[in-house]
Amino acid sequence: MKRTLVLSMVLAAAGAAQSAKFDVATVKKVEGGTPPGDIARNMDTTPGNFAMRNVPLRFAVEWAWDLKDFEVVGPDWIKGEERYDIIAKAGHPASDNEMRPMLQALLLERFQMKTHRETKELPVYVLLPGKGEAKVKPAGPDEKPTLSGNAQGATFTAFPISRFTFMLTRRMDRPVLDQTGLKGIYTYTVDLSGLGFAGRPAERQEGEAGPSIFTTVQRDLGLKLEARKEPISMLVIDSANKIPTEN
C-alpha cells in the first residue's frame, strides 16, 4: 500500500511537471526595434497563448515569476542590452497564471539559466493608509485603464494602487511598496509635478519646485509614504546565456 502511494505521488509530480510546459514555443534574439515599454506583460490576450516581442530577458523573468523589477538581480545585460521575441502556445486555453510556470520552464531551458532565492533588507518607501478614508473611487465597469495628466495632476483611471507604486518606484530613489490594503481597481488623481511626471520638469517655473510627493500623496489620496527598511525576497540569476538554444 505504501509503495503504491509513493508511486502515485511520483507519477502525479511527473504529470504536473509535464503540464507546466508549452506545447510549442519559439525564443529568438532580435536586433534593434522600438523601446519595450515599462511593464512586463503578455501581449497576446487569447487564453493559452503567450507573446513578448523585442523585450529584455528581465521582462520575461518578471512576468514568469510574477516579480517587480527590484526583485530581480542578475547580469546587467538582462535589463535591456539584449532583446528577444518569445512566442508560445499551451495545450489548452490556459490563463496567464497557469502559463507563468510554463514560461519559467521555458526560460530555464532555453537560456540555461541558473537561479537561487535570497532575502535582503532594503531601504524602501511604504505606501500606507492615512488617518481617514482613501481619496480613491472604485472604477466603473465601463472604464478602461488609462493614464493621463492635466493641471490637477496625473489621473489613473481603472488601475490598482500597485500601478501608482510602480510609477513611484521608477521615479524615486528606492522601491515603493503598497501596504494600503486597497485591493480593488480604482480611479484617482495625484499631483506628480514634483517628480517631473510626463516629461514636465520638476521645476514649474524658475526657482519654484513642484510640491513634494510626500505632501501630495497625503493631500490628494489620503494616504502616506513612509521610509523604512523591509526584507525583500529576490530572485538572483547566477548565470544565463545571451543566445537561447534552438527552437
N, C-alpha and C positions, 0 to 999 in steps of 0.2 A: 504493500500500500504506500509506504513511504517513498519507494523508488518510483512508483507511478506518479506520485505527486511532484517529485523533483523533475521527472521527465516532462510533465505537463508544463511546469514553470519555465523550463529551458525552451520548450517549443513556443510558448507564449512570448517569451522575450525575443526569440528569433523572429517571430512573426511581427512583433512591434518594430524591431529594427528594420525589417524589410519594408513595412508600410511607411516608414519615415524617410522614404526616398521618392524623388520624382520619377515618373515613368520615362520621360525624355528630358534632356537638358543640354544646352549649349552655353559655354563660357568662352568669350573671346576678348582678347586685348584689342583696344581700339586706339586710334591716334586722333588728336585734335577734338573738335566738337565744341558745343556751347557749354557754359558752366552748368554743373549738375543740379543747382539749386541748393537748398539748405536743410531739407528734411529727407531722411531715408524713407522711401515708400515703395510699395508695389504699384507699378504704373498700369498694370492690367487688372481691371476690376471684375473680370469674369471668374467666377468660382473655379478653383483648380488650376488657374493659370497664373504664372509669375513672370514679371518683366522689369528689369532695371537696365537702362541704357546710358552709356557714357558716364558711369559712376565710379568713384574711387572705391577700393576694396572696403574701406571703413564704413561706407554707407550700407553695403551688403551685410557686413558683420553686425552693425547696429540693428538692422531690421531682423536678421535671423535670430539674434539673441534678445531682441526687444530691449535695447540699451540706448542710453543717451550718449552723446559723443564724448563726454568727460569720463564715461565709464569704460572706455576702450583705450588700452595702451598698447603701442606696437611701434614698428619701424615708421619713420617719417613718411616714407613713400606711400603708405596706405591712405594718407589723408587727401591726396589729390594728384600726386606726380604721375601715377599710372591710372588709366581708365579702362572700364570693362563693360561689355554687354552680357547680361545674364538673362537667358530666356529659358523657361522650364514649364512643364505641364505635369500635373499629378494624374493619377489613375482614376480619380473621381472628383466631383465638384467640391474640392476641399476649401475650407475657409482660410483666411490669412493665418490665423493662429495654428491651424493644422499644418500649414506649409512652412512655418518657421523652423521646426526641427528638420524638415526636408532640405531647406536651404543650408542649415548648419552642416548637415552631412555632405552636401554638395561642395561647400567651400573647403571643408576639412580635406576632402578627397582631391579636388582639382588643384587647389593651391598648396597641398601638402602642409597645411597649417598645423603648428604645434601651439597649444594654448594651456593656460592654467588660470585659476581664480585666486584673487588676492584682495584683502581688505585693507584700505588705507584711510587714515584720518586726514581729512582735507578741510581747509578753510572754505566755507560756503556762506551764501545768504539763504535764509529760510523765509518763505512767504507764509505768514501766519494769519489767523483770524484777528480782526480788530476788536474794539470794545462793543460795537453794535453789529447790526446786520450788514453783510457784504453788499456793496452797491453794484450788484450784477443782477441781470434778469434772465430767467430761462429762455432759451431761444425758441422761437415759434416753429411749428412743423414745416412751414414753407421757407424758412430762412436757410440760405446756403452759406457755407463757410467763406467769408471774405474778410480782408484786412484793408482798411482804408484810413486816411489821415486828413484832418482839417484843422481849423484854428483851435478847436476844443481839444484835440489830441488824436490819438490812434484809437480807432474803433475796431474791436474784434467781434465779428458777427458769427454766431453759431460755432464757437470754439470752446474746448475745455480750458480750464485755467492753465493746464500744462503748456498750451501754445504760448501763453504770455511768459511763463517762466523760461521756456525755450528761447524766446527772443531776448529776455534779460540776460540769460547765460551768454549769448553771443555778443552782448554789448557791455557787460560788466567785467570786473577783474577776477571773478570767481563764479563757480556754478551756483545756480539758484534752484532750490528745491521747493516743491509745492507741498506744504503741510497744512493747507487751509481746510481740508475735509470737504471741499466742494467737488462733487463727483460728476455733476451734470455737464450739459452743453449750454453755454451762456453767451449773452451779448453784453459787452461792457466797453467803456471808453476811459482812457487814461492818457494824461499828458506825458509824452516821452521826449519832449524837445530838449531836455537836459542831457539826453543820451544821443542826440543827433539823429533822431528817427527819420527814416525815409530819405536820407541824404541831406536833410536840413542840418546846418551846423548847430552845435550845442550852444554857440553864442547867437542869440537872437539879433542883437544889434551890438555894435562895438561897445565893449565894456559891460554888456548885460547878458549874463548867463541864463540859460533855461533853468527852471526850478529843479531841485534835487528829486531824483526818482523816489527817495525815501519819503519825501513830502507828498508827492503826487499819488503814490500808492495808497497812502493813508487818506488823503483828501478825496480822491476820485473813486477809489474802490472800497474804502472802509476796511482795508487790510493793512498789514505792516510787514516790513522787511527787517530782518534781524541777522546780524553777523554771528556765526557760530563755527565750531569745528564739529564735523559729523563723520562717522565711519561710512565709507563708500565701498561697495563691492565692485571690483574691477575685473574685466576680462583682459588678461595680458596675452598678447600674441607674441610668443617667443621667436617664431620664425615662420616665414611664408615665402613661396616662390612668386616672383613677379609674372612669370609666364605660366598660365594654367596648363594642366595636362590636356591632351587632345580629347575632343568630344567623342 
